[in-house]
Amino acid sequence: MIRLRRAVPYSVLLGFSIFLLWSLSGVSAPGGEPGALGPAFWPRAILIVMMLLCAYEILKRLAGAKDQFTGFVARQEEAARRGEEVGSVATLMASAPSADVGTEQNEPLFLGKLLPGISLIALYAMGIQTVGFFLSSTVFLSAFAAIGGARHRLWNPVVSVIGSLLFFFVFTKIAYISLPLGTGIFKEISLALMQIMGVK
C-alpha cells in the first residue's frame, strides 16, 4: 500500500503535464534563426520529458507493489500448506513483509511537499512577466530546493544564481528564445545582464 501511495504525487504531476501540453496545442511562436529550434519547441520538449519521468516513476512503484502482493500471497499459501489458518490475524502479521513496516516508519511520504511545490510553480508562472526570467528563476530554484529539503544558506542561492545564468545564456544566446525581461527596474537588470552576455 505504501508504494501505491508513493505513486500519487507522480500521477498528479503527470496529469498536470498532460494538461499543460494540451493547452499549448493551439499556441504558435515565430521561428528563431534559420536552422535553429523555434521557441515553441522547448516548452513542449520539457513537458514531454517530465511526462516520461513521471510515467517511469509510477510504473516503478506499481511494479514494486505487485511484487509485494505476490510475495504476500505466496506466504499465505505457505501458511496454508503448514496447516495454519489462512486469513487469521497471526498469519496475516507473519505474512506481512517486515521491510515495509520499517520503510513506512523511516521513509515518510512527502505528500506535504507536493502542494507547496505546485503552488511555487504557479507563483513562478504568474510573476515571471513582472520580475523577469533571471530573477524569478533564481528565487524559484532556491525556494524549490528548500521545499525539497536542501536548505543551505550559502549553496542554495549560489547554485540558483549560477543555474539561472546558465539557463538565461542558453535560451537567449543559443536557442534564440525571447525570455520575459520584466518591468521597471527588473527590466533594467535583465537588459544589463543581456549586455554583459553580449545578447542583442
C-alpha positions in Angstrom: 0.0 0.0 0.0 2.8 2.4 0.8 4.2 2.0 -2.7 0.8 2.8 -4.3 0.6 5.9 -2.2 4.1 7.0 -3.3 2.8 6.9 -6.9 0.2 9.6 -6.2 2.4 12.7 -6.5 3.8 11.5 -9.8 0.3 10.8 -11.1 -0.7 14.3 -10.2 2.4 15.8 -11.9 1.7 13.6 -15.0 -1.9 14.8 -15.2 -0.7 18.4 -14.8 1.9 18.0 -17.5 -0.6 16.5 -19.9 -2.9 19.4 -19.3 -0.2 22.0 -19.9 0.9 20.2 -23.1 -2.7 20.1 -24.3 -3.1 23.9 -23.5 0.0 24.5 -25.7 -1.6 22.7 -28.7 -3.0 25.9 -30.1 -0.1 28.1 -29.3 2.3 29.1 -32.0 5.5 31.2 -31.9 7.6 32.7 -34.6 10.7 30.8 -35.6 14.2 31.9 -34.5 17.3 31.8 -36.5 17.3 29.6 -39.7 18.2 26.1 -38.8 17.6 26.6 -35.1 14.8 25.2 -33.0 12.0 27.6 -32.6 10.8 29.0 -29.2 7.7 26.8 -29.3 9.8 23.6 -29.2 11.3 24.0 -25.8 8.2 24.1 -23.5 6.8 21.1 -25.3 10.1 19.2 -25.0 10.4 19.9 -21.3 6.8 18.8 -20.7 7.3 15.6 -22.7 10.4 14.8 -20.7 8.6 15.5 -17.4 5.7 13.2 -18.5 8.2 10.3 -19.4 9.9 10.7 -16.0 6.6 10.7 -14.1 5.4 7.6 -16.1 8.7 5.8 -15.2 8.3 6.6 -11.5 4.7 5.4 -11.5 5.5 2.1 -13.2 8.4 1.5 -10.9 6.2 1.9 -7.8 3.4 -0.1 -9.3 5.9 -2.9 -10.1 7.1 -2.8 -6.5 3.6 -3.0 -5.2 2.9 -6.0 -7.5 6.0 -7.8 -6.2 4.9 -7.2 -2.6 1.4 -8.5 -3.3 2.8 -11.6 -5.0 5.1 -12.3 -2.0 2.2 -11.8 0.4 0.1 -14.4 -1.5 3.0 -16.9 -1.6 3.5 -16.6 2.2 -0.2 -17.1 2.7 -0.1 -20.3 0.6 2.9 -21.5 2.5 1.0 -21.0 5.8 -1.9 -23.0 4.4 0.4 -25.9 3.5 1.7 -25.8 7.1 -1.9 -26.3 8.3 -2.2 -22.8 9.7 -5.5 -20.8 9.5 -5.3 -18.6 6.4 -6.6 -15.1 7.0 -6.1 -15.1 10.8 -4.5 -12.1 12.4 -1.4 -14.2 13.4 -1.0 -15.4 9.8 -1.5 -12.0 8.3 1.0 -10.4 10.6 3.5 -13.2 9.8 3.0 -12.8 6.1 3.4 -9.0 6.0 7.0 -8.1 5.0 8.8 -6.6 7.9 10.7 -4.3 5.5 7.5 -2.4 4.7 7.0 -1.6 8.3 10.5 -0.1 8.5 10.0 1.7 5.3 6.8 3.2 6.4 8.4 4.4 9.7 11.8 5.5 8.3 10.7 6.9 4.9 7.6 9.1 5.5 5.6 10.1 2.5 6.4 13.5 1.1 2.9 14.4 0.0 3.1 17.5 2.2 5.7 18.9 -0.3 3.6 18.4 -3.3 1.2 21.3 -2.7 3.9 23.8 -1.8 5.8 22.7 -4.9 2.8 23.2 -7.2 2.0 26.5 -5.6 5.5 27.7 -6.1 5.3 26.7 -9.8 2.1 28.7 -10.1 3.6 31.7 -8.5 6.6 31.5 -10.7 4.4 31.4 -13.8 2.4 34.4 -12.7 5.4 36.5 -11.6 7.8 35.8 -14.4 6.3 38.5 -16.7 6.7 41.2 -14.0 10.0 40.1 -12.3 11.7 38.7 -15.4 13.2 35.3 -16.2 16.5 35.6 -14.4 15.4 37.0 -11.0 12.2 34.9 -10.8 14.1 31.7 -11.8 16.8 32.5 -9.2 14.1 32.7 -6.4 12.2 29.7 -7.8 15.2 27.4 -7.9 16.3 28.4 -4.4 12.8 28.0 -2.9 12.1 24.7 -4.8 15.4 23.3 -3.4 14.3 24.4 0.1 10.9 22.7 -0.3 12.7 19.5 -1.4 14.8 19.5 1.8 18.0 21.2 0.6 18.2 24.3 3.0 21.8 25.5 2.8 22.1 29.3 3.4 25.1 29.6 1.1 24.7 26.9 -1.6 21.0 27.4 -2.3 21.4 31.0 -3.6 24.8 30.3 -5.2 23.5 27.3 -7.2 20.3 29.1 -8.0 22.1 32.2 -9.4 24.5 30.0 -11.5 21.7 27.9 -12.8 19.6 30.9 -13.7 22.5 32.5 -15.5 23.2 29.3 -17.4 19.5 28.9 -18.5 19.4 32.6 -19.4 22.5 32.3 -21.6 21.4 29.0 -23.3 17.9 30.3 -24.1 18.9 33.7 -25.3 22.3 33.1 -26.9 22.0 29.5 -28.2 18.3 28.7 -28.6 17.3 32.3 -29.5 14.3 32.3 -27.3 12.8 35.6 -26.2 12.5 35.5 -22.4 10.4 37.7 -20.2 12.6 40.7 -19.1 10.2 42.0 -16.5 9.0 45.6 -15.9 10.6 48.7 -14.4 13.8 48.1 -12.5 13.6 44.3 -13.2 13.7 45.0 -16.9 16.7 47.2 -16.5 18.5 44.4 -14.6 17.6 41.9 -17.4 18.8 44.3 -20.1 22.1 44.9 -18.2 22.6 41.2 -17.9 22.0 40.7 -21.6 24.5 43.4 -22.4 27.1 41.7 -20.2 26.5 38.4 -22.0 26.6 40.0 -25.4 23.0 39.1 -26.2 21.3 41.5 -28.6 
